[in-house]
Amino acid sequence: MRDHQLRALIQVAESGSIRAAARQVNLSQTALTKALKDLETEVGAELLSRSYRGIEFTPAGQALLERARLSSAILDRAKEEIRYLRGGSGIRVSIAITPLAAATAMAKAFQDFERIAPDAEISLFEGLPSIALPGLIQGEIDFAIVIADPRDLPYDVDFEKIASVSTSIACRAHHPLAGATHWHELQSAQWALNLSAGSQGNQLLRWMERQGIDRPEKITYCSSPLLMKDLMHRADRLCIGPRALFTDPVFSQGLTCIELTPPPPDVTLGVITVKGIPLTQAARHLLTAFKRQLRGIS
């Protein structure tokens, strides 16, 4: 299995056709088709199929494509690592971070990192497991600092705990339920929750079931922290999140925590990386800077 064959497979996926892919890599269609045929012979499975909708990937092709993208990203990062070690420019680090890490650690972590690698280029992604995991597995993201239940994560990633984090139910200031103290008072409330795998919303609902607390009747499903915050301000939704975020002087403007008995469960803040794939030295430096700032958060 050769590098040019895997890159041909990736280019077909990105271009949508063999003709367009060949043009992008400056090869004839015949040469590109041969590379793909040789690859199919080597793996012993059909990777692509043609239909009236164009080129489509078979299940075997899709599986190989994911690994090919990861392999390509690893090689690209190896080249960047060598440039970094030789003092060259062009270093890139791509990360996903949760709003809690952004609010409490990002600015100082970036300052620390920029003293070590002033010319590095940083790319940021939303730190939700449902968004970060595909990017990690395809090699587009170096690491993700997220709130997650490790039991909900796929087998091909590692999760390192950073801290246990207290959570709160929050609403806009002066919300009619802002002074509630018991869960039954929230039964008729409208909520905005992220219910993707491993999310705080999912963890909350499982905890409520174990506690014998009735599930919220009205839920707006939302995976965007920005939209959740807007729903809290403009549509009187209740949300769950880290208490440290809801008390952050910038993020929490116009919001308040509802002091409930019992309080909602703690969640785990940690870093996700791809199993068996080492971080580049630049990525390790940036992760260390974040861990230093997040130490002691609760």
C-alpha positions, 0 to 999 in steps of 0.5 A, a space after each residue: 500500500 503506497 502513499 500515492 495510492 492512498 492520496 489518490 483515494 483521498 483526492 477522489 473523496 474530496 473532488 467527487 470524481 476521478 476526472 476532477 481528482 486526476 486534475 487536482 493531482 496532475 495525473 491522467 485519468 488512466 494513471 489515477 484509475 490504475 493506482 486505485 485498481 492496484 489498491 483494490 487488488 492489494 486490499 482484496 476488496 472493491 473500494 469504489 462503485 459507480 452509479 447514476 449519482 457518480 462515484 460512491 465509496 463502498 463500506 470497505 472504501 469508506 473504512 480505508 478512506 478514514 485510515 488513509 486520511 489519518 495516515 496522511 495527516 500523521 505524515 504531514 505532522 511528521 514533516 512539521 515536527 522536523 521543521 519545528 525541531 530545525 527551528 523552521 516556520 510553518 508549525 500548525 496545531 489544531 485543537 478542539 476545546 470546550 467553552 469552559 477551557 476557553 473561558 478559564 484557560 485559553 488566553 494564558 495558555 496561548 500566551 505561554 505557548 506563543 513564548 515557545 512557538 511564536 510563529 505557530 499557527 493554531 486552529 480552533 474547533 468546537 470542543 463537543 465530543 460529537 464534533 471533535 471525535 471525527 476530526 481526531 479520528 481523521 487526523 484533522 485535530 491534534 487533541 481535544 479538551 472536552 467534558 465527556 463520559 469516558 464510557 461513551 467514547 470509541 475504542 480508538 481514542 484515549 481519554 486522560 482526566 484533567 479534573 472533576 467539574 461541578 455543574 449547575 442548572 442555569 437560566 437568565 437572571 430574573 427568570 421566574 424559576 431562578 429561585 427554585 430549590 427543588 427539581 419538581 419545581 422545574 417540571 414544566 420548564 423549557 430546556 435546551 440540552 445537547 443530547 449527543 453521545 457523551 454530552 452533559 445533557 445525556 449525563 444529566 438525564 441518566 442521573 435524573 433517572 437514577 435519582 427518580 426525578 422526572 425527565 424534562 417535558 419540553 427539550 430543545 435539542 441544541 449542540 451549539 453553546 452559543 445558541 444555547 446561551 441565546 436560548 437562555 437569554 431570549 427564550 427562557 430555556 434552562 441549561 446545564 453546564 459547568 458552574 465555573 462557566 456560569 460564574 465566569 464574569 464574561 460568559 455569565 453576564 445576564 445568567 444565574 445558577 439555580 441552587 437545587 437540592 440535590 445538585 446536579 452531578 459532577 462531570 469529567 474534564 479531560 483530553 482526548 487523543 487518538 490511541 497510539 498516535 503521539 502528539 507533535 512537540 508543538 502540540 505537547 507544549 500547547 497541551 501542557 500550557 492548557 493543563 497548567 491553567 486548568 489545574 485546580 479547576 472545579 
